[in-house]
Amino acid sequence: MDGIIPTNPSVGFPIRLLSVFFLITAIFRNNAAFLVFFNERREWLILDQRLVDAVRELQLQIPIDQIDWQRLCQHFLTNFTTLPFYLNQGIQEIEWCNVIFLKRNLRIDLKDGRQVIAKYIENFGEMWCEHTKKNEHHIRCQIRGTDEVVIIPISAILTHILSNNDLYQYDENLASEACKAKMRKRGEIVSFPQIQRNYPIFSEVSMKVLFLLCKRFGIALEFTYRFNLIVRRLVCLGDQSIYSPPELAEEDQEAFMAFMERYMNQFVGRVIVSNTIRFQQSNLPDKLRGLFEIYCHRSQNYSPTQADVDSFLSKSDEFFVKFAVTILENAFALPDTYWTQPEVGVLTKQKKNYPMCHFLFPMPKDFPKDIFE
């Protein structure tokens, strides 16, 4: 028979005929055994010879390059509403949907505990399975949405019936997880002298501290100046995992889990924003603001003046670097004043519309009245 046997149908080929296409092309390649689901069992079964002979007769009569694949597949689907397989010394009719052909989507169970959707790409043969402690047929699959290829025993197939909605939801979750991973990377806590411009990813203990601080000061988990200030100041103290924060009251447990889930899904990695714009009123740069506040706390100076700022800025860069690495404070050992004191040398103005980045802007000569409350 002339021509090359196609591995894929042409563009626009009807989805409902894909199984027929892969059946016929498999027989053209002298493959007549398929993975079949029957009575909740997975079996490798061989097609009835009559069907195999019918396909091979066709193979002898029509050159490959002259086959109208859509018409041919429709003909076979009309004449074979089920597929005959040899089973227990007889013929068993199997529904098309219960015969697994190439590129079929399967939900599978991996050794690492993941349940994923994967595309069946080839039969790998029979070999020992550690999980079932017996020889099993194995197949090679490509995990959907990735280049990862795995070899699994057929007992690891959870289901072979997947709807378009199943695939859509899986793809949505995959995209969501990829986005979360990217945002977690962006949310890594930066060290001095960098400025924390993205909502950071905190440890669970630090998240608990953030939750309790917000509860103490009546601060909502929103994109607001008050919340951002708590976040920025908590970042300056270092990871709270080495301390023991107060235990959550029973009535706070559920609220904390919701708080953490929302923060992790909606805040981490995003640029820190609020409807409050910050304007520079002193010569204290934002990169030194956290250090300055801790410096004032250690000297119990909670009403610093410009003279204090100037004295602090007169110190060397070497001092700032060394001081930054010494900062590791227990958030609950600090007085409320540390969390509630206004930022030194910062003028805040409330904006009417969309939020702005939590950056420090230069002081304008006048303020446009139409954008501020």
Backbone hydrogen bonds in HBPLUS format (Angstrom, degrees):
<---DONOR---> <-ACCEPTOR-->    atom                        ^
c    i                          cat <-CA-CA->   ^        H-A-AA   ^      H-
h    n   atom  resd res      DA  || num        DHA   H-A  angle D-A-AA Bond
n    s   type  num  typ     dist DA aas  dist angle  dist       angle   num
A0064-ILE N   A0002-ASP O   3.28 MM  62  6.09 150.6  2.37 150.0 148.9     1
A0013-PHE N   A0010-SER O   3.17 MM   3  5.67 145.3  2.29 139.0 136.9     2
A0017-LEU N   A0014-PRO O   3.07 MM   3  5.58 156.0  2.12 112.3 119.7     3
A0018-LEU N   A0015-ILE O   3.09 MM   3  5.34 167.6  2.11 113.6 117.5     4
A0021-PHE N   A0017-LEU O   3.06 MM   4  6.38 159.0  2.10 154.6 160.7     5
A0022-PHE N   A0018-LEU O   2.99 MM   4  6.32 163.7  2.01 159.4 162.3     6
A0023-LEU N   A0019-SER O   2.95 MM   4  6.14 146.2  2.07 142.6 152.4     7
A0024-ILE N   A0020-VAL O   2.98 MM   4  6.20 172.7  1.98 159.0 159.1     8
A0025-THR N   A0021-PHE O   3.00 MM   4  6.16 172.6  2.01 155.8 158.2     9
A0026-ALA N   A0022-PHE O   3.04 MM   4  5.90 142.9  2.18 131.2 140.7    10
A0027-ILE N   A0023-LEU O   3.08 MM   4  6.39 157.0  2.13 150.5 156.0    11
A0028-PHE N   A0024-ILE O   2.89 MM   4  6.21 152.7  1.97 148.9 157.6    12
A0029-ARG N   A0025-THR O   3.20 MM   4  6.41 132.4  2.44 131.4 142.1    13
A0029-ARG N   A0026-ALA O   3.01 MM   3  5.11 131.5  2.26  95.4 108.8    14
A0031-ASN N   A0026-ALA O   2.87 MM   5  5.14 158.4  1.91 143.8 142.4    15
A0030-ASN N   A0027-ILE O   2.85 MM   3  4.80 157.9  1.89 112.1 113.4    16
A0047-LEU N   A0032-ALA O   2.97 MM  15  5.67 160.4  2.01 156.6 161.3    17
A0034-PHE N   A0045-LEU O   2.89 MM  11  5.63 156.1  1.95 159.1 162.8    18
A0045-LEU N   A0034-PHE O   2.99 MM  11  5.63 157.4  2.04 160.8 157.5    19
A0100-ILE N   A0035-LEU O   2.89 MM  65  5.38 176.7  1.89 165.9 167.0    20
A0036-VAL N   A0043-GLU O   2.69 MM   7  5.22 166.7  1.71 163.1 167.7    21
A0043-GLU N   A0036-VAL O   2.85 MM   7  5.22 165.1  1.87 154.9 160.0    22
A0037-PHE N   A0098-ASN O   2.85 MM  61  5.13 160.7  1.89 154.3 159.0    23
A0038-PHE N   A0041-ARG O   2.91 MM   3  5.23 157.4  1.96 143.1 150.5    24
A0041-ARG N   A0038-PHE O   2.91 MM   3  5.23 147.2  2.01 109.1 119.7    25
A0086-TYR N   A0046-ILE O   2.92 MM  40  5.78 165.5  1.95 172.1 174.5    26
A0048-ASP N   A0084-PRO O   2.83 MM  36  5.39 157.5  1.88 142.0 137.8    27
A0051-LEU N   A0048-ASP O   3.07 MM   3  5.72 130.0  2.33 116.1 126.5    28
A0052-VAL N   A0048-ASP O   3.29 MM   4  6.65 162.7  2.32 149.2 154.3    29
A0053-ASP N   A0049-GLN O   2.76 MM   4  5.94 162.5  1.79 154.1 158.2    30
A0054-ALA N   A0050-ARG O   3.05 MM   4  6.20 151.5  2.13 138.4 146.0    31
A0055-VAL N   A0051-LEU O   3.13 MM   4  6.42 156.0  2.19 150.4 155.4    32
A0056-ARG N   A0052-VAL O   2.99 MM   4  6.25 161.6  2.03 151.9 157.4    33
A0057-GLU N   A0053-ASP O   2.84 MM   4  5.96 145.8  1.96 147.3 156.1    34
A0058-LEU N   A0054-ALA O   3.22 MM   4  6.42 152.3  2.30 136.6 143.3    35
A0059-GLN N   A0055-VAL O   2.97 MM   4  6.29 145.7  2.09 141.1 151.4    36
A0060-LEU N   A0056-ARG O   3.15 MM   4  6.43 136.7  2.34 137.9 147.1    37
A0060-LEU N   A0057-GLU O   3.17 MM   3  5.24 130.9  2.43  95.7 108.0    38
A0061-GLN N   A0057-GLU O   3.25 MM   4  6.49 134.7  2.46 139.5 151.2    39
A0061-GLN N   A0058-LEU O   3.07 MM   3  5.14 132.7  2.30  97.8 110.9    40
A0062-ILE N   A0058-LEU O   3.09 MM   4  6.19 161.3  2.13 165.2 165.4    41
A0066-GLN N   A0063-PRO O   2.95 MM   3  5.42 161.0  1.99 116.9 122.9    42
A0067-ILE N   A0064-ILE O   3.18 MM   3  5.53 170.4  2.19 115.7 118.4    43
A0072-LEU N   A0068-ASP O   2.85 MM   4  6.04 166.0  1.87 161.2 166.0    44
A0073-CYS N   A0069-TRP O   2.88 MM   4  5.90 168.5  1.89 148.1 151.6    45
A0074-GLN N   A0070-GLN O   3.06 MM   4  6.15 156.2  2.11 142.3 149.0    46
A0075-HIS N   A0071-ARG O   2.98 MM   4  6.19 150.4  2.07 144.0 152.2    47
A0076-PHE N   A0072-LEU O   3.04 MM   4  6.43 158.2  2.09 153.8 158.5    48
A0077-LEU N   A0073-CYS O   2.93 MM   4  6.12 158.0  1.97 148.7 155.2    49
A0078-THR N   A0074-GLN O   2.96 MM   4  6.10 147.4  2.07 143.2 151.5    50
A0079-ASN N   A0075-HIS O   3.04 MM   4  6.27 151.5  2.12 145.3 153.1    51
A0080-PHE N   A0076-PHE O   2.73 MM   4  5.68 141.0  1.88 146.8 156.5    52
A0083-LEU N   A0094-ILE O   2.84 MM  11  5.12 171.0  1.85 147.2 149.9    53
A0094-ILE N   A0083-LEU O   2.81 MM  11  5.12 162.7  1.84 139.8 145.3    54
A0085-PHE N   A0092-GLN O   2.96 MM   7  5.30 159.9  2.00 137.7 144.0    55
A0092-GLN N   A0085-PHE O   2.76 MM   7  5.30 166.5  1.78 157.3 161.8    56
A0087-LEU N   A0090-GLY O   2.81 MM   3  5.35 163.4  1.84 142.3 147.5    57
A0090-GLY N   A0087-LEU O   3.04 MM   3  5.35 140.0  2.20 106.7 118.3    58
A0098-ASN N   A0095-GLU O   2.95 MM   3  5.42 154.5  2.01 113.9 122.1    59
A0099-VAL N   A0096-TRP O   3.13 MM   3  5.51 163.4  2.16 118.6 118.6    60
A0104-ARG N   A0101-PHE O   3.25 MM   3  5.84 140.4  2.42 140.4 138.6    61
A0103-LYS N   A0120-TYR O   2.66 MM  17  4.96 155.7  1.71 168.0 161.5    62
A0120-TYR N   A0104-ARG O   2.96 MM  16  5.42 164.7  1.99 149.6 152.8    63
A0106-LEU N   A0118-ALA O   2.84 MM  12  5.40 161.1  1.87 156.3 162.7    64
A0118-ALA N   A0106-LEU O   2.81 MM  12  5.40 160.1  1.85 157.1 163.3    65
A0107-ARG N   A0159-THR O   3.02 MM  52  5.34 172.0  2.02 158.7 161.1    66
A0158-LEU N   A0107-ARG O   2.70 MM  51  5.43 152.5  1.78 150.5 158.9    67
A0159-THR N   A0107-ARG O   3.34 MM  52  5.34 153.3  2.41 136.4 139.2    68
A0108-ILE N   A0116-VAL O   2.78 MM   8  5.58 160.2  1.82 166.3 171.5    69
A0116-VAL N   A0108-ILE O   3.05 MM   8  5.58 148.4  2.16 151.6 158.9    70
A0109-ASP N   A0156-ALA O   2.85 MM  47  5.16 151.6  1.93 147.0 156.5    71
A0110-LEU N   A0114-ARG O   2.88 MM   4  5.34 174.6  1.88 168.6 169.5    72
A0113-GLY N   A0110-LEU O   3.05 MM   3  5.50 160.6  2.09 117.7 120.1    73
A0144-ARG N   A0117-ILE O   2.82 MM  27  5.70 169.0  1.83 148.1 151.1    74
A0119-LYS N   A0142-GLN O   2.79 MM  23  5.16 162.5  1.82 145.4 144.6    75
A0142-GLN N   A0119-LYS O   2.91 MM  23  5.16 154.6  1.97 140.1 146.6    76
A0121-ILE N   A0140-ARG O   2.92 MM  19  5.77 171.6  1.93 156.1 157.0    77
A0122-GLU N   A0140-ARG O   3.41 MM  18  5.32 151.3  2.49 140.1 137.8    78
A0140-ARG N   A0122-GLU O   2.83 MM  18  5.32 171.5  1.83 160.4 163.4    79
A0124-PHE N   A0138-HIS O   2.86 MM  14  5.28 154.8  1.93 136.6 139.9    80
A0138-HIS N   A0125-GLY O   2.77 MM  13  5.53 153.4  1.84 142.8 150.0    81
A0127-MET N   A0136-GLU O   2.91 MM   9  5.56 161.0  1.95 148.2 147.3    82
A0136-GLU N   A0127-MET O   2.77 MM   9  5.56 167.2  1.79 151.0 150.4    83
A0129-CYS N   A0134-LYS O   2.90 MM   5  5.57 148.0  2.01 134.5 143.5    84
A0133-LYS N   A0129-CYS O   2.79 MM   4  5.51 126.4  2.08 141.1 156.3    85
A0154-ILE N   A0137-HIS O   2.99 MM  17  6.07 152.5  2.06 168.8 162.9    86
A0139-ILE N   A0152-ILE O   2.86 MM  13  5.60 156.1  1.92 160.8 164.7    87
A0152-ILE N   A0139-ILE O   2.95 MM  13  5.60 156.7  2.00 161.6 163.1    88
A0141-CYS N   A0150-VAL O   2.80 MM   9  5.40 165.4  1.82 163.5 168.6    89
A0150-VAL N   A0141-CYS O   2.84 MM   9  5.40 158.8  1.88 154.6 161.8    90
A0143-ILE N   A0148-GLU O   2.87 MM   5  5.62 158.8  1.91 167.6 173.2    91
A0146-THR N   A0143-ILE O   3.17 MM   3  5.75 153.5  2.24 140.8 139.6    92
A0156-ALA N   A0153-PRO O   2.88 MM   3  5.59 165.9  1.90 122.5 127.3    93
A0157-ILE N   A0154-ILE O   3.24 MM   3  5.58 166.8  2.26 109.8 112.7    94
A0166-ASP N   A0163-SER O   3.08 MM   3  5.03 120.4  2.45  93.1 107.7    95
A0167-LEU N   A0163-SER O   3.16 MM   4  6.56 157.2  2.21 149.4 154.3    96
A0168-TYR N   A0164-ASN O   2.88 MM   4  6.12 155.7  1.94 145.4 152.9    97
A0169-GLN N   A0165-ASN O   2.85 MM   4  5.99 167.8  1.87 151.3 154.2    98
A0170-TYR N   A0166-ASP O   2.97 MM   4  6.13 154.4  2.04 143.1 150.6    99
A0171-ASP N   A0167-LEU O   2.90 MM   4  6.10 161.7  1.93 149.6 154.3   100
A0172-GLU N   A0168-TYR O   2.86 MM   4  6.09 154.1  1.93 148.9 156.8   101
A0173-ASN N   A0169-GLN O   2.91 MM   4  6.12 159.2  1.95 146.6 152.0   102
A0174-LEU N   A0170-TYR O   2.81 MM   4  6.04 152.8  1.89 147.1 155.6   103
A0175-ALA N   A0171-ASP O   2.86 MM   4  6.06 160.4  1.90 147.4 152.3   104
A0176-SER N   A0172-GLU O   2.83 MM   4  6.02 151.5  1.91 143.1 152.1   105
A0177-GLU N   A0173-ASN O   2.80 MM   4  6.02 157.7  1.85 148.8 154.1   106
A0178-ALA N   A0174-LEU O   2.95 MM   4  6.15 155.5  2.01 145.6 152.7   107
A0179-CYS N   A0175-ALA O   2.89 MM   4  6.08 152.1  1.97 142.9 150.9   108
A0180-LYS N   A0176-SER O   2.82 MM   4  6.10 155.6  1.88 147.5 154.6   109
A0181-ALA N   A0177-GLU O   2.91 MM   4  6.12 156.7  1.97 146.3 152.2   110
A0182-LYS N   A0178-ALA O   3.04 MM   4  6.28 154.5  2.11 142.4 149.2   111
A0183-MET N   A0179-CYS O   2.85 MM   4  6.13 156.6  1.90 150.9 157.7   112
A0184-ARG N   A0180-LYS O   2.77 MM   4  5.99 153.4  1.84 150.1 157.5   113
A0185-LYS N   A0181-ALA O   3.06 MM   4  6.27 148.2  2.16 140.1 148.3   114
A0186-ARG N   A0182-LYS O   3.01 MM   4  6.34 155.5  2.07 145.1 151.8   115
A0187-GLY N   A0183-MET O   2.83 MM   4  5.98 132.8  2.06 139.2 152.9   116
A0188-GLU N   A0185-LYS O   3.34 MM   3  5.63 164.1  2.37 111.1 111.6   117
A0201-ILE N   A0187-GLY O   2.77 MM  14  5.19 140.6  1.92 139.8 134.9   118
A0194-GLN N   A0191-SER O   2.96 MM   3  5.85 142.5  2.10 141.9 138.8   119
A0272-ILE N   A0197-ARG O   2.94 MM  75  5.83 164.3  1.96 141.1 144.3   120
A0199-TYR N   A0270-ARG O   2.83 MM  71  5.70 158.8  1.87 165.3 167.4   121
A0269-GLY N   A0199-TYR O   2.93 MM  70  5.26 173.1  1.93 146.0 145.2   122
A0207-MET N   A0203-SER O   2.83 MM   4  6.11 146.7  1.94 148.8 159.3   123
A0208-LYS N   A0204-GLU O   2.94 MM   4  6.22 147.6  2.05 142.0 150.3   124
A0209-VAL N   A0205-VAL O   3.00 MM   4  6.37 151.8  2.08 146.6 154.4   125
A0210-LEU N   A0206-SER O   2.87 MM   4  6.15 158.9  1.92 146.9 152.5   126
A0211-PHE N   A0207-MET O   2.88 MM   4  6.12 158.7  1.93 148.8 154.4   127
A0212-LEU N   A0208-LYS O   2.95 MM   4  6.21 162.9  1.98 150.2 154.3   128
A0213-LEU N   A0209-VAL O   2.88 MM   4  6.08 155.3  1.94 152.8 159.9   129
A0214-CYS N   A0210-LEU O   2.97 MM   4  6.13 161.7  2.01 149.1 154.1   130
A0215-LYS N   A0211-PHE O   2.95 MM   4  6.19 154.0  2.02 146.4 154.1   131
A0216-ARG N   A0212-LEU O   2.86 MM   4  6.03 155.8  1.92 143.4 150.2   132
A0217-PHE N   A0213-LEU O   3.03 MM   4  6.26 158.7  2.07 152.5 156.6   133
A0218-GLY N   A0214-CYS O   2.91 MM   4  5.69 106.1  2.47 135.9 151.0   134
A0219-ILE N   A0214-CYS O   2.79 MM   5  4.63 160.0  1.83 139.6 143.5   135
A0218-GLY N   A0215-LYS O   3.39 MM   3  5.10 159.0  2.43  95.9 101.9   136
A0222-GLU N   A0220-ALA O   2.94 MM   2  5.55 122.7  2.27 108.8  92.3   137
A0224-THR N   A0222-GLU O   2.86 MM   2  5.48 130.0  2.12 107.6  92.1   138
A0228-ASN N   A0224-THR O   2.93 MM   4  6.13 164.9  1.96 151.6 156.6   139
A0229-LEU N   A0225-TYR O   2.91 MM   4  6.06 150.2  2.00 148.6 156.0   140
A0230-ILE N   A0226-ARG O   3.27 MM   4  6.55 156.4  2.33 143.8 148.8   141
A0231-VAL N   A0227-PHE O   3.01 MM   4  6.33 162.0  2.04 154.3 159.5   142
A0232-ARG N   A0228-ASN O   2.85 MM   4  6.07 168.4  1.86 154.6 157.1   143
A0233-ARG N   A0229-LEU O   2.99 MM   4  6.10 160.9  2.02 146.4 151.9   144
A0234-LEU N   A0230-ILE O   2.88 MM   4  6.00 150.2  1.97 146.2 154.9   145
A0235-VAL N   A0231-VAL O   2.96 MM   4  6.17 157.7  2.01 152.9 158.5   146
A0236-CYS N   A0232-ARG O   3.31 MM   4  6.58 150.9  2.40 139.8 146.3   147
A0237-LEU N   A0234-LEU O   3.05 MM   3  5.35 143.9  2.19 106.0 116.2   148
A0238-GLY N   A0235-VAL O   3.19 MM   3  5.71 158.1  2.24 113.9 119.9   149
A0329-GLU N   A0237-LEU O   3.13 MM  92  5.10 146.5  2.25 129.0 139.1   150
A0243-TYR N   A0240-GLN O   3.00 MM   3  5.54 161.9  2.03 117.6 123.6   151
A0252-ASP N   A0249-ALA O   2.81 MM   3  5.21 151.2  1.89 112.0 121.8   152
A0253-GLN N   A0250-GLU O   3.35 MM   3  5.49 154.6  2.42 103.2 110.0   153
A0256-PHE N   A0252-ASP O   2.82 MM   4  5.96 155.7  1.88 156.3 162.7   154
A0257-MET N   A0253-GLN O   3.11 MM   4  6.42 159.9  2.15 150.6 155.2   155
A0258-ALA N   A0254-GLU O   3.08 MM   4  6.35 158.6  2.13 149.7 155.2   156
A0259-PHE N   A0255-ALA O   2.88 MM   4  6.03 153.5  1.95 145.0 153.1   157
A0260-MET N   A0256-PHE O   2.82 MM   4  6.06 165.5  1.84 158.0 160.5   158
A0261-GLU N   A0257-MET O   2.96 MM   4  6.05 161.0  1.99 144.6 150.3   159
A0262-ARG N   A0258-ALA O   2.98 MM   4  6.09 161.7  2.01 146.3 151.2   160
A0263-TYR N   A0259-PHE O   2.97 MM   4  6.15 161.9  2.00 149.2 154.8   161
A0264-MET N   A0260-MET O   2.90 MM   4  6.01 166.9  1.92 152.6 156.2   162
A0265-ASN N   A0261-GLU O   3.00 MM   4  6.06 151.5  2.08 143.7 151.3   163
A0266-GLN N   A0262-ARG O   2.82 MM   4  5.62 153.4  1.89 150.0 156.2   164
A0267-PHE N   A0263-TYR O   2.96 MM   4  4.93 149.1  2.06 128.5 134.8   165
A0268-VAL N   A0263-TYR O   3.08 MM   5  6.37 158.1  2.13 164.2 167.9   166
A0270-ARG N   A0267-PHE O   2.95 MM   3  5.64 160.4  1.99 141.6 148.0   167
A0358-HIS N   A0272-ILE O   2.78 MM  86  5.52 151.2  1.87 151.1 145.5   168
A0274-SER N   A0356-MET O   2.90 MM  82  5.55 151.1  1.99 152.6 160.4   169
A0356-MET N   A0274-SER O   2.69 MM  82  5.55 159.9  1.73 156.5 149.6   170
A0351-LYS N   A0275-ASN O   2.63 MM  76  5.09 164.3  1.65 166.7 171.6   171
A0277-ILE N   A0349-LYS O   2.87 MM  72  5.33 166.4  1.89 159.4 157.6   172
A0349-LYS N   A0277-ILE O   3.03 MM  72  5.33 151.6  2.11 145.6 154.3   173
A0361-PHE N   A0278-ARG O   2.86 MM  83  6.07 175.9  1.86 152.6 153.3   174
A0279-PHE N   A0347-LEU O   2.76 MM  68  5.00 157.8  1.81 150.0 157.1   175
A0347-LEU N   A0279-PHE O   2.91 MM  68  5.00 162.9  1.94 144.2 148.7   176
A0280-GLN N   A0361-PHE O   2.79 MM  81  5.94 154.0  1.85 165.4 169.3   177
A0281-GLN N   A0345-GLY O   2.76 MM  64  4.59 160.6  1.80 145.4 138.6   178
A0288-LEU N   A0285-PRO O   3.05 MM   3  5.64 152.0  2.13 115.0 122.8   179
A0289-ARG N   A0286-ASP O   3.11 MM   3  4.96 155.0  2.18 100.0 107.8   180
A0292-PHE N   A0288-LEU O   2.87 MM   4  6.05 157.9  1.92 154.1 160.9   181
A0293-GLU N   A0289-ARG O   2.99 MM   4  6.25 157.2  2.04 153.4 158.7   182
A0294-ILE N   A0290-GLY O   3.13 MM   4  6.37 160.4  2.17 148.5 153.2   183
A0295-TYR N   A0291-LEU O   2.83 MM   4  6.00 155.5  1.89 148.3 156.3   184
A0296-CYS N   A0292-PHE O   2.86 MM   4  6.11 154.7  1.93 148.6 154.9   185
A0297-HIS N   A0293-GLU O   2.92 MM   4  6.13 151.6  2.00 140.2 148.6   186
A0298-ARG N   A0294-ILE O   2.93 MM   4  6.19 158.7  1.98 152.6 156.8   187
A0299-SER N   A0296-CYS O   3.15 MM   3  5.20 132.6  2.39  95.7 108.6   188
A0301-ASN N   A0296-CYS O   2.72 MM   5  4.83 170.8  1.73 146.6 145.8   189
A0300-GLN N   A0297-HIS O   2.83 MM   3  4.61 156.6  1.89 101.9 108.4   190
A0308-ASP N   A0305-THR O   3.01 MM   3  5.16 123.0  2.35  97.2 111.2   191
A0309-VAL N   A0305-THR O   3.10 MM   4  6.53 152.9  2.17 145.9 153.6   192
A0310-ASP N   A0306-GLN O   2.85 MM   4  6.15 163.9  1.88 153.1 156.6   193
A0311-SER N   A0307-ALA O   2.96 MM   4  6.14 156.6  2.02 144.4 150.7   194
A0312-PHE N   A0308-ASP O   2.95 MM   4  6.15 157.8  2.00 146.3 152.4   195
A0313-LEU N   A0309-VAL O   2.88 MM   4  6.13 160.6  1.92 155.4 160.7   196
A0314-SER N   A0310-ASP O   3.06 MM   4  6.18 125.8  2.37 138.2 151.1   197
A0314-SER N   A0311-SER O   3.29 MM   3  5.24 140.5  2.45  93.7 104.7   198
A0315-LYS N   A0312-PHE O   3.20 MM   3  5.79 164.9  2.23 114.3 119.0   199
A0319-PHE N   A0316-SER O   3.08 MM   3  5.18 123.0  2.42  96.0 109.7   200
A0320-PHE N   A0316-SER O   3.21 MM   4  6.66 155.9  2.27 146.9 152.5   201
A0321-VAL N   A0317-ASP O   2.99 MM   4  6.29 159.6  2.04 153.1 158.1   202
A0322-LYS N   A0318-GLU O   3.06 MM   4  6.22 168.4  2.07 149.7 152.8   203
A0323-PHE N   A0319-PHE O   2.79 MM   4  5.90 158.3  1.84 152.5 159.5   204
A0324-ALA N   A0320-PHE O   2.95 MM   4  6.02 153.7  2.02 143.5 150.0   205
A0326-THR N   A0323-PHE O   3.07 MM   3  5.31 149.1  2.17 104.5 114.1   206
A0327-ILE N   A0324-ALA O   3.33 MM   3  5.60 160.9  2.37 105.9 111.5   207
A0333-ALA N   A0330-ASN O   2.90 MM   3  5.27 159.3  1.94 114.4 121.2   208
A0334-LEU N   A0331-ALA O   3.40 MM   3  5.64 160.6  2.44 102.7 108.3   209
A0338-TYR N   A0335-PRO O   3.06 MM   3  5.77 140.8  2.21 116.8 124.7   210
A0339-TRP N   A0336-ASP O   2.98 MM   3  5.42 125.9  2.28 108.2 121.2   211
A0340-THR N   A0336-ASP O   3.03 MM   4  6.24 145.3  2.15 151.0 161.9   212
A0341-GLN N   A0337-THR O   2.84 MM   4  5.39 146.9  1.95 150.1 150.8   213
A0373-GLU N   A0350-GLN O   3.06 MM  23  5.79 153.7  2.13 140.6 147.2   214
A0352-LYS N   A0371-ILE O   2.87 MM  19  5.55 156.6  1.93 142.3 143.3   215
A0371-ILE N   A0368-PRO O   3.49 MM   3  6.19 169.9  2.50 116.4 118.9   216
